[in-house]
Amino acid sequence: MSSSGAGDRPADGGGAVRLTRDGPVATLTLANPRRKNAVARSSWRLLRAALDDVVDGGARVLVVTGAGEDFCAGADLSDAGAGRRPPMVDMAEVNAACLALHRLPVPTVARVDGVAVGAGMNLALGCDFVVASTRARFSEIFVRRGLSVDFGGSWLLPRLVGAHRAKELVLLGDEIGAERAREWGLVREVVAPEELDGTVDRLVARLLAGPPVAMRLSKRMLDDAWEVSFERALEDEARAQQVNFGTEDTAEAGRAFLEKRDPVFRGR
């Protein structure tokens, strides 16, 4: 992932969650490498705030990654006993961050290197695309910590891999490698670590070349697909096309087809 650094802005004073921008691409980096980018209790609010800032800043694609050679080791439990609060209070902040990711209208790409376990695994799976290095490792590690699955895993996993495989991942907590994750449909592509950034950049470029309005409408319909009837889905599709036919991008696509060239979409 390239970054000009011109739009870099830590989401908190210590930079544990960093949101940077390079033109229309936002990159959210979890930056706690000494603990494999585990998210401290105080950082869930920062993660939610950073995700809320993505669209406000005009980004058209978000890349989520971790500092160093790991993606995210989930929640940092090392301070679990300090200033203990009711678990529901802590989980409200975790859930708010999860919902902020789920509600993003722009495409999201998880760039996964090294460890992606617990909430870190579900953070990756909550993105629209997951690109992993060959050294990436995934685990729904909650059961080994005496905990239930969270950060949306109970909703995401059955939809991605089916109920039985979801139960295998959650109830056993086994670690799986990147190739197995790809075989199971959890990962789009697996590449050597040195090829990870280039692969993500190429995917981002393809997403940026698409029509932003149509893509946002399609993403929302796909995200809602499990919650609506077939009749409602058809109605939503009709409304979306009504919007699309009023945009300059759809007119540009028609001209490009007739002129035998690639369209240039501008999100209007």
N, C-alpha and C positions, 0 to 999 in steps of 0.2 A: 504494500500500500504506500503510495507516494503521499507526501504531505508537505505543503509549502511552509507550514508553521505560522502563516500570517494570521490565521483565525484560531490559533491555539488558545484554549482557555480552560484552566482546571475547573472542575465542577465543585471543588472544595479547596480550602486553604492548603491542605497538605498534598493535594493531587492524587488521592486514592482513587478517584474517578475522574478521568480526563475526557473532555469533549473537545475535539479539534475539527477544523473544517479546512477543506481544500476545494474551493469552488462549490459545486453542488454535492460534494461527498462529505459526510460527517463521519468521524471515527470516534467511537467510545472505547476507551481503554481502561480496564481495571488494572490499577497500578499498586499492587501490594506483593511484589515478586518474592519477598522473603518468606511469605506464607502462601506461595503459589496462587497469588491473587485472590485469596479468600476475602469475602466481603464482611467487613466489621459491622457490628450492629449499627453504628452511626452512619455507615455508608449507604444503607438501603435508601434513605431519604435522598441522598446525593445522587444515587443511581436514577431514582424516579425523576428528580429535577433535571438531570442531564437528558433523559429521554424526552421529557416534556419540551426541552429546548431545541430538539432536533428539527422539528418542522418550523418552529418559530424563526429559526435561523435560515430558512429557505432551502434546506438540504433536500435532495431528491433520492439519495441512497444513504443508508447507514451501515457502516461496518462495525461489528462488535468484536473486540479482541482483548488479549491480556498482555501485560508487560513481560518481557523476558521470554522464557521457553515454556510457559504454561498459560492455559486459558483462564480457568477459575476452579478453585478447590471448594466452591460452595460457600456456605456461611462460616465465618471465623468464630469458632466456639471457644476460643481461648479466653475470652472475656465474659463468658456466659454467666459467671457468678458475680460479676461486678455490677453493682447498682441494679440488681435483678428487678425486672418488671413482669407483670402478668404476660404469659406467652402470647395471648391474643393481641396485646399491644404491639409486641415485636412483629407478629405475623401480619398485622394490618399494614405495617411499613413494607414488609416483604411483598405482600400481595399488591400494594399500590405500584411498586416498581414493575412487577410482572404484568399488571394491566396496562401500564404505560407502554411497555414493549408491544404487547398484543394489539393495542389500539393505534399504533403508528400506521399512518396511511401509506408511507413510502416503503419500498423494498428494503429488507434487512438481510445482511450477510454475516454469519458467524465465521470468523477466521480462527480455527482451533488448532493450537499447537500444544503438545504435552497434555497435562491433566485437565479434564472437564468432568467433574464429579459432583454429585448432589445437586444443589441449586445451580451450580455451574453447568452441569450437563443440561438441565432444563432451560437455562438461559440460552444456551446454544440452540436447543431444539425449538425454542420459541421464535427463532429467526426464520425467515422465509427460505434461506439457503444456508447450508453448512458445508464449508470447505475445510478439510482437515489434513494435517501432515501425517506421514506414516508413523510418527512417534506419538500421535494423539491417543489418549486412553479415556474411556468413558465408563462411568459407574453411577448407578442410583444407590449411592452409598448409605443412604439414610438408615436402612435396617441395621447396619453394623454399628450405628450410633444410638440405637434404641429409639429411633424417630420414624415418623411416617413421611411419605413422599410429599414434597411441596414445590413451590415456584411453578405451579401449573402442571407438574408431571402427571398427576392423576387424570388430567383432561387431555394432555398432549399425547402421551404414550399410546393409549388404546387407538387413537385416531391414526397414529403413524405406523404402528406395528401390529395392531390387533390386541385383543384382550389377553390371550394366553401368553404371548411374548412379553407384553407389558408386565404381567404378573411375574414372569421369570426374572425380568430385570429388577423389579422393585422388591420382590419378596426374597430373592437370593442375594441381591446386591453385588453380583459378580462384575468384575472389570472386563470390558471388551475392547479390543483394539480397533483401529480406524477401519481396516478392511472389513471386519465383521460388522461394524456399524454401517458401512456402505452397503453390504449385502442385505442388511435388514431394512434398508431404506431410511436410515437416520442421517446419512451423510450423502451429499451430492457427489463429491469428488475427493479422492485421496491422492496426495502428491508428496514428493520428497520435501523435507523442510526448506531447502534452498529454493524450491519452486513455489512455495506457498504464497508469497506476496504477489508474484507475477500472475498466478492463477486467479487470485482474488481480484486483482486489478482488471484482468480481462473480463471477468464476470461483471464487475461494476460498470465497465465501459459498455457492455451489452445492455445492461439495465438503463444506463443513462441515454442510450440511443433510442429507447422506446418512448411511446407517447405517455407523458406523465398522468394526464387526466384519465385516460382509458385504463391505465395500469392500476391507478388508485381504486377506481370503481371495481375492477376485476378482483383485486385483492380483498376488498371489503366483502364482496359477494362470496368468495371462496371461504373467508374466515367465518361467515355467517351460515355456511351451507349445512352444518350439522344441526342448526337451530331452527331452520325454517322448512316449510312444506315445499313440495315440488312446484305447486301453483304459485307460492310466494316467490320462489326463485325465478320463475319465468317473468313475473311482474317486475322484479328487480332488474332483470336483464333488459326488459323493454324500456324501463326508466333510464337505465344506464346508456342505452343506445340513443335515446332521445337527447341526452346530454352530449354524447359524443358527436352526433351529427350537427350540433351547434358550435363545435370547436373548429379553429383553424387547422388543428393537427389532422383531423379527419379529411378536410379538404386537401391538405398537403399530401396525405397518403394517396388520394385519388389522382392528383397531378403526377406524383412520382411514379405511380403504376403506368399511367399513359406514356410518360416520358422515359420509361425503362431506366429508372435511377432509384437510389435509396432515398427514402423520405428524410427530411430534417424536421424533427419535432421540437416545438418550443413551449409546450405546456399551456397553449392558449386555444 
